[in-house]
Amino acid sequence: MDYILQGFKEAINLIMTFDPEVFEIVLISLFVSMTATILASFFIIPLGVYLGINKFRGKRMVSRIIYTSMSIPTVIVGLLVAIILSRRGPLGYLDLMYTPKAMIIAQTLLLIPLVLGLTYSLAKNRGLNIARVAFTLGGSKFDSTVLIIKELKVDIMVNVATAFSRAISEVGAVMIVGGNIKGHTRVITTTISMMNSMGDYPMAIALGIILLIISFLINSFIYSYGQED
């Protein structure tokens, strides 16, 4: 029991003294996850709204594919990206493996189905009435899509925050394509896993506390914005 308390004391000390290694890891994590979330949201949100409010042949099958892909295992995404970016892969000449760019690509591909599914469901359930108003006023499909995004911006922001929450806590894909290289691709989740296996509990606990704080802030954001409608 004493070693656990000592581990917490040392972890708090690492945080309070702004340990360079700890906060370097945190900054890399935030950069990778925020970039991936932005990339996954920029084009996919309008696409999700468009698919949700329009009728087309095979929409039921598309819905099943979207909802199924939301739960795709992270290690599968990491493996596919690793195969494509490896030296013998089709994009191996770009030399992206074991770089933050590879991690961003993996997380972006992981978040795209999630953002698409959440936005699609939101638009299908709450966007149709807004679309009808837009059509009544003479708006095009593009106009109705823009109007829905504006009217449901709070809910969409909640969905984006949810996607970021998944990205910042993800470990499988970034471990495979990033390699957990110190000072380069080492993020919070991969470091916690490594430090736990090495028995370096103070560092693992410190990063765990920071991850909990980030998670708390995200969930507070989701809750506060979820109350506004």
C-alpha positions in Angstrom: 0.0 0.0 0.0 2.9 2.4 0.8 4.3 2.1 -2.7 0.9 3.2 -4.2 0.7 6.2 -1.9 4.3 7.0 -2.8 3.5 6.7 -6.5 0.7 9.2 -6.2 2.9 11.6 -4.3 5.6 11.4 -7.0 2.9 11.7 -9.7 1.5 14.9 -8.2 5.1 16.3 -7.9 5.7 15.6 -11.6 2.5 17.5 -12.5 3.1 20.4 -10.1 6.7 20.9 -11.1 5.7 20.9 -14.8 8.0 18.0 -15.6 9.2 18.6 -19.2 8.8 14.9 -20.3 5.2 14.7 -19.0 4.0 17.9 -20.6 5.8 17.1 -23.9 3.8 13.8 -24.0 0.6 15.7 -23.3 1.3 18.3 -26.0 1.9 15.7 -28.6 -1.3 13.9 -27.6 -3.3 17.0 -27.8 -1.8 18.0 -31.2 -2.4 14.6 -32.8 -5.9 14.2 -31.4 -7.1 17.7 -32.1 -5.7 17.6 -35.7 -7.4 14.3 -36.4 -10.7 15.5 -34.9 -10.6 18.7 -37.1 -9.7 16.7 -40.3 -12.4 14.1 -39.6 -15.1 16.7 -38.9 -14.4 19.3 -41.7 -15.8 17.3 -44.7 -17.7 14.5 -42.9 -20.2 16.7 -41.0 -21.7 18.2 -44.2 -21.7 14.7 -45.8 -23.4 13.2 -42.7 -26.1 15.9 -42.8 -26.6 15.5 -46.6 -27.0 11.7 -46.3 -29.3 12.1 -43.3 -31.9 14.4 -44.9 -32.0 13.0 -48.4 -33.6 9.9 -49.8 -31.7 7.8 -52.2 -31.5 4.2 -53.4 -29.8 1.9 -50.9 -30.0 4.3 -48.0 -30.9 1.5 -45.6 -27.8 -0.4 -46.6 -25.7 2.8 -46.2 -27.1 3.3 -42.8 -26.1 -0.2 -41.7 -22.6 0.3 -43.0 -22.2 3.6 -41.3 -23.5 2.3 -37.9 -21.4 -0.8 -38.2 -18.2 1.1 -39.0 -18.6 3.2 -35.9 -17.4 0.3 -33.8 -14.5 -0.8 -35.9 -11.6 -2.0 -33.7 -8.8 0.5 -33.4 -6.1 -2.0 -33.9 -7.6 -2.9 -37.3 -7.4 0.7 -38.4 -3.8 0.9 -37.1 -2.9 -2.3 -39.0 -4.4 -1.1 -42.3 -2.6 2.2 -42.0 0.7 0.5 -41.1 0.4 -1.8 -44.1 -0.3 1.1 -46.5 2.5 3.3 -45.0 5.1 0.6 -44.5 8.2 0.6 -46.8 6.7 -2.2 -49.0 3.3 -0.6 -48.9 1.7 1.6 -51.7 2.6 4.8 -49.8 5.8 3.7 -48.3 7.8 6.1 -50.4 6.3 9.0 -48.3 8.3 7.7 -45.3 5.5 8.4 -42.8 5.6 5.4 -40.5 6.5 6.1 -36.9 5.8 9.8 -37.3 3.0 12.1 -35.8 1.6 12.3 -39.3 1.0 8.6 -39.4 -0.8 8.8 -36.1 -3.0 11.6 -37.3 -3.9 9.6 -40.4 -4.8 6.6 -38.3 -6.9 8.6 -35.8 -8.6 10.5 -38.6 -9.6 7.3 -40.3 -10.8 6.0 -36.9 -12.9 9.1 -36.2 -14.5 9.5 -39.7 -17.1 6.6 -39.1 -17.9 8.0 -35.6 -18.4 11.6 -36.8 -20.3 10.4 -39.8 -22.6 8.1 -37.8 -23.3 10.7 -35.1 -24.0 13.4 -37.7 -26.1 11.2 -39.9 -28.3 10.1 -37.0 -28.7 13.7 -35.8 -29.7 14.9 -39.2 -32.1 12.0 -39.9 -33.9 12.5 -36.6 -33.8 16.3 -36.2 -32.8 17.8 -39.5 -35.7 16.8 -41.7 -38.1 19.5 -40.4 -35.3 22.1 -40.9 -34.7 20.9 -44.4 -38.5 21.2 -45.2 -38.4 24.8 -44.1 -35.4 25.5 -46.3 -37.1 23.8 -49.3 -40.3 25.8 -48.7 -38.3 29.0 -48.8 -36.8 28.0 -52.1 -33.4 26.8 -50.8 -31.3 24.1 -52.5 -30.0 20.9 -51.0 -26.8 22.8 -50.3 -28.7 25.6 -48.6 -30.6 23.1 -46.4 -27.4 21.4 -45.4 -25.8 24.7 -44.3 -29.0 25.7 -42.4 -29.1 22.4 -40.6 -25.5 22.7 -39.5 -26.2 26.2 -38.2 -29.4 25.2 -36.4 -27.9 22.1 -34.8 -24.5 23.5 -34.2 -24.7 22.8 -30.4 -25.4 19.1 -31.0 -22.7 18.9 -33.7 -20.2 20.5 -31.3 -21.1 17.8 -28.7 -20.5 15.1 -31.4 -17.1 16.6 -32.2 -16.2 16.7 -28.5 -17.2 13.0 -28.3 -14.9 12.2 -31.2 -12.0 14.1 -29.6 -12.6 12.2 -26.4 -12.3 8.9 -28.3 -9.1 10.1 -30.0 -7.3 11.3 -26.9 -8.0 8.0 -25.1 -7.1 5.7 -28.1 -4.1 3.5 -27.8 -4.1 0.6 -30.4 -3.8 2.5 -33.7 -1.3 5.1 -32.5 0.9 2.4 -30.9 1.1 0.5 -34.2 1.8 3.4 -36.5 3.6 5.7 -34.1 5.9 3.2 -32.4 5.9 5.1 -29.1 9.2 6.9 -29.8 10.3 9.2 -26.9 10.1 12.9 -27.8 8.5 12.1 -31.1 5.4 9.9 -31.1 5.0 9.1 -27.5 1.4 10.0 -26.3 -0.4 9.7 -23.0 -2.1 6.3 -23.6 1.0 4.6 -25.1 3.2 5.9 -22.3 0.8 4.7 -19.6 0.9 1.3 -21.1 4.7 1.2 -21.4 5.3 2.7 -17.9 2.9 0.2 -16.3 4.8 -2.7 -17.9 8.1 -1.2 -16.7 6.8 -0.6 -13.2 7.3 3.2 -13.4 4.0 4.0 -11.6 4.6 7.7 -10.8 4.8 8.6 -14.5 1.9 6.4 -15.4 -0.2 7.8 -12.6 0.7 11.4 -13.5 -0.3 10.9 -17.1 -3.5 9.0 -15.9 -4.5 12.0 -13.8 -3.9 14.4 -16.7 -6.0 12.2 -19.0 -8.8 12.1 -16.4 -8.7 15.9 -16.2 -8.9 16.2 -20.0 -11.7 13.7 -20.0 -13.5 15.6 -17.2 -13.2 18.9 -19.2 -14.5 17.3 -22.3 -17.5 15.7 -20.6 -18.2 18.9 -18.8 -18.2 20.6 -22.2 -20.5 18.0 -23.6 -22.9 18.2 -20.6 -23.0 22.0 -20.6 -23.6 22.3 -24.3 -26.0 19.4 -24.2 -28.3 21.4 -21.9 -28.5 24.3 -24.5 -31.0 23.7 -27.2 
